[in-house]
């Protein structure tokens, strides 16, 4: 059953992040994330964003069970009552969002993490992947984007803001420049982009219209050209060269 949420004005943000509007001033038709009412935690120093997500959850089908305003609070209290997923702002007053995500992943390795930022760039995007984040959203974020991201990470998929997709293309070009004569085929470039979008083998096969065995063949050749042995190594190599 669809839920209609009437928005009366934009979310402008009241914290120190200066991220800008988060809500569009229009009526949004929102579908539930999933029937089980997943629990979500937020780590952000913007009080208004906590209120917004709490209201959004009550109007749809998730529950905000943890509101933390800095990394220290989250690292101390969140593991006691782990949520189904956590949203972490990249800029926290006491620790970077990436460091906070890394520490949480050490304690709760299966906890889906969505990174939230108002200042996207290729380095923090790929570092987010390095720290095991399953989502990357860029402010301003519409209600539908929040709900879709929560739904996707809970399904084991990667939630990627449209503003970050050029970083995938940048990666392909960067890797191509350092290969020096070992140019990637178009299919290998497509698979590389899929890897950085967080897709698994079956999802890559479906997206590209090929079999999983073919994906494995191209991936093996891709890894050989890059001199790596895993998906994580690909990201590490890019960060070292960029």
Buried (B, 14 or more C-beta within 10 A) or exposed (E): EEEEBEBEEBBEBEBEBEBEBBBBEEEBEBBBBBEEEBBBBBBBBBEBBBBBBBBBBEBBBBBBBBBBBBBBBBBEEBEEEBBBBBBBBBBBEEBBBBBBBBBBBEEBEEBBBBBBBBEBEBEBBBBBBBBBBBBBBBBBBBBBBBBBBBBBBBEEBBBBBEBBBEBBEBBBEBBBEEEEEEEBEEBBBBBBBBBBBBBBBEBBBEBBEBEBEBBEEBBEBBBEBBEBEEBEEBBBBBBEEE
